[in-house]
Amino acid sequence: MPHFRDVKRTLSNERQEYPIKMQHAYPSVNIGWGAHTMVGNDARALGMTRAMIVTTGLKGTGIIETIQGVLKHAGVETEVFAKSTPNPKDFEVMEGAKMLSAGKFDGIISIGGGSTTDCCKAIKLVHAHDGQDVRSFEGAFKATKPNKIPHLAINTTSGTGSEISCFSIINHTEKKYKMALFDPNCTPSKAINDPLLHQCMPQELAAYTGMDALTHAVEAISSRLCVQSAYGPGLWAITETFKNLRESACNRNNDKAVEQMVWAEMAAAYSFNSAGLGIVHSMAHAMGGLYDSPHGLCNAIALVDVARFNLPACPDRFAMMARAAGINTDGMSDIKAGELFIDMIQELKDDLEITTRFADLGLRDEDLDGLSKFAAADICSEGNPKDVGFEEMRRVFKGCM
Ligand SMILES: [Fe+2]
C-alpha cells in the first residue's frame, strides 16, 4: 500500500480551488405548532434563571408578553432590550451588551426575525469579549473567547435562517454598509420555530422573507463553497418554496402553507450555513447598509438578474434546481433548464407582486461605485460561482436599478 502522501491525486478545478470545505454545527431546534409554550423548559435546561430578551418589539402581536409569561411560570425572570431595529446597527449591539453586562443575566433570548437574532448574536460576542467593539468581529472566526451565556433563539419569520446559523449581519453606521460576522460562537444554543408565531407576519413580510429563503437555497446550491450535504436540504427548500410561498404569502390562514415555509426556511439555512451564499446577499447587505432597505426585498430584486449572470458558470447546478422546482428537464441542456428555472423565479416574484427595483429604494448613480466596492468585498461574494470584481458588480447593480 502506498503512503497516503504519495497517492497521485487527480483534482477537478473545483477541488483545486477549495480542496477543504467546512461543515458547521447546528443547534437543536424545537419546531411545530405550539413550540413556544415549551420555552420555559428550554430556558431552564440551558441554566437560565434571569434572561435578557432582545427584540425589535413585535408591537401589537402579544408575542413578547406571552413568552415572558411562559418564562415567568418556569421561574425565569426577564428584562426586555427592545432597541434592536431592522438592519441592526453597531451602536444598538453595544448598548445591548452594556445592559447584558450590567444586569447579572445568565441567559439571552432573541424573539423576532433575522434582525433581532443577528443583533442578539453580536451582543453575545461583545459580552464574551468584555465590551470589545462589535466592528472588530467583522469577517470570519474573530472570536477569541468562549461565550459566557447561552442563547435561546425564538424565530418569528420564515426566511432568515439566522436561528440556526453562525452568521450575524450588523450595520456599520459610520461607513454605511453591513458587516458579516461569521463565527461558530454566533450560533444560538437552541432554536424555536413555532409556525403559530410565524403566522403573525403580514403578507408583505411573508413574501419578502420567503424570497430570502429561496435566495439562501439558490445561492447555497450554486456556491463555489458548496458542501455535498447542502444539496439535500437546499433542493428540498426550493421544492417547498415553489409549492407553498404563493399560498403562504397570500393567505396567512393557510396553516399547512405557513408551516411548510417554516420548514423550507430552516432547510435553506441548513444548506447555506455550510455552503455559503453569493452576490445577491452581498448586494442586499450593501443596500441595507446605505438605504436601510429590507433584506428580503433586496434579495427578491437581485435574484433573477444575478441568476442569469451566474448561470453560465454552473449550469449543472441550475439544472438540479430546475428539477427540484418541478421542471421536466428530460432531453434538455443544462443551460436551457437553468433558464426555465430562472423564469420560474420571475413568475413567482410577479405573483407576489414584487415589482420594486433598487432605484425605488433610493439607489442613485452617484452611489453605484461605493455600493459596488462594498458588495465586491462582502464575505458572501467568496461563494459566488462566477468571479466578480468591482466592474462586474457595478454592472449587475446597474441592471437591478
Ligand atoms: Fe438572507
Residues whose N, C-alpha, C, O or C-beta is under 5 A from the ligand:
A	BS01	LIG	T160 D212
